Amino acid sequence: MSKKLDEMSLEELWEIFPIFLVEHNDEWETWYEDEKLNILSLFSNEKIYRISHIGSTYIPIIWSKNIVDILLEINDNEDFKFVKEVLLKNNWLCMSEDEKRISMNKGYTEKGFAKKVFHLHIRLAGDNDELYFRDYLFENSKIAKEYERLKLSLWKKFEHNRDAYTESKGEFIKKYTEIAKKKYGKRY
């Protein structure tokens, strides 16, 4: 009998859900739009501030993990638990949470990735640095290609260590997020 996902160690999860990068897939935008509608259908308008497609799948010129990242900004701190509970009842799994952020996923199975995989980042309105980074890469192809090269260089090294892969990109992301914030000001 195979273990359920919530019974597996981090190392076991990393084995069945390795880091892998693929060329841009034009279907990712449709996946996002469909999932956005699914999420919005679960909540009243006063709960949701903004929902956005973030991450490398938004940038058409770079390789990415075949996982669509979505940022869900909510209006009220009191809604974190409610939003999480509704999503758990609708095929989302909680990956991590603290008092200001919740990360959920959809498309992870005991046999590996499903065809469509999503990461949902739930935050309070305004906790949205990913939007700055996303738009800066989208508007600056040279920097986007640098980011792609960095990711490709880390892929095999950290194929089974998602935390190290993410951490190794951190300095690059922070640098260009700060540049974007100076350039864009209070865009969001």
N, C-alpha and C positions, 0 to 999 in steps of 0.2 A: 504494500500500500504506500503510495507516494505521500510526501508531506504536503500540507497546505502552505501557501505563501507565508502566512503569519507565524508558521512554526519553523521556518528556515532561518538559519544564521545569515548574517550579511554576506559572508563568503559564499555560501550556497546560492544566495540570490544573485551575486555577481557572476557566478558560473553560468547560470541559465539566462541571465540578462546582461551579456557583455556589452562593452562599448563597441559600436560599429558605425562607420560613417559611409554615406552613400552620396552620389550626385543628387543635385536638387531635383525634386519631384514636383511637377506643377500641380499634382493632386492635393498637396499639403494645404493649399489655400482653401480648397473645397472641404477637406476634412475639418479644418478650423471653423469655417462658416457653418457647417452642419452641427458641429459640437457646440458652437456658440449658441445656436438656436435651441439645442437640447437643454443647455444649462439655463438659459434665460427663461425657458418655459417652466422651470422649477420654482422660480422666485418672483415675488412682486417687485415692481420697479423701485420701490423705496429701499430695498435691500442692496441693490447693485448700483455702484457708482460708474464702473466702466469694465468692459471685458476686451482684452487685446491679444492678438497673435504676437508672441515674442519669440526670441531665440533664433537660431540659425535657419530653421525651416522658413522663416520669413524672408531671408536674403536669397534671391534667386541665383546668385553667381557662386555660391560656396557649398561645399559638401557639409553634410549635417548628419546627426543621428536621425534615424527614421522615426522620430518622436516629435509631435507637435506640442510646443509649449504655449500655455495660455495663462495670462495674468488676469485674475478676477479681483478687482478692487471693490470692497464693500464699504458701505457708508458708516457703519456703527460697530464698535468693538463688541457690543453685546450680541451681534449677529454671528460671530465666529462659530460658536457651538451649533447654532441652528443651521447655518449653511453646511457645515461639515456633516451633520446628521442627515440632512436631506440628500446630500451627494452620496453618502455611504449607502443609502437605500436605493440609489440609482446607479449601481455598478462601478462606483469609484472606490478606490482603496486609499487609506491614509498612510502616507509614507513617513511624515514627521509633522510635529506641531509644537509651537510654544505659544505664549500669550499674544504674539503679534503676527505670527505667520503660520499657515498650514500648507503643506505640500501633499497633493493627492495624485494618484495616477489611475489610468484606465487602459486596459489592453495588455495587462500582465497576467499570464496564466501559469499554472503549474508546469505546463509544457514549453514555456517560453513566451516570446512576444506574439500577440495577435497581429492581424494584418494592419489595423489602425491602433496606434499607441499615442496616449496623451499624458502630459504632465500639467497639472493645474496648480498654480501658485496663488493662494488666497491671501490677500493683504488688505489693510486699511487703505482707503483712498489717499493717494499721494505717496505711498511706498512703492515707487514704480521706476527705480533706476534702470530696469531692463528696457523701458521704452526709449530712454536716452541712448543707450548702447545700440539697440536695434536700429534706430533711425540714423545714428551716426554711421554705422556700417552700411546701411542701405544707400546713403548719400555719398559715401566715400569708398569706391570700389578698391582702391589700393589698400586701404586699411582692412577692408573685408577680406581681401586675398591674404593679407598677413595673418589675420585671425585663422583663416582656413589652413595655412601652412603650419601654424602652431598646433592646431587640433590634429592635423594629419601626423605631425611629429610625435604627439602624445598617445595616439590611438593604440598602437600595438603595445607600447610600454605599459599602459594602464588599462588594457582591455578588460581585465577582471578586477579593477579597483576604481569604481566610479568616483569615490571621494578624492583620491589622488589626482585623477584626471581633471575634475572640477577645480580643485585647489591649484593645480598647475596653470590653469588659465586665468586665475584670479587677478594677478598683477596686470595683465594685459587688459582685462575687462575693466578693472578699476581705473586705469590710466585713461582709457578712451571714454568711459562714462563721465569722468570729471571734465574732460575736454568738451564733451557734448553738453554737459550742464552749463558750462560757461558760454558756449555758443548759442544754445537754445533758450537759456533763461528759464522762465516759468511756463514753458510750452504746455505742460500737462497739469 
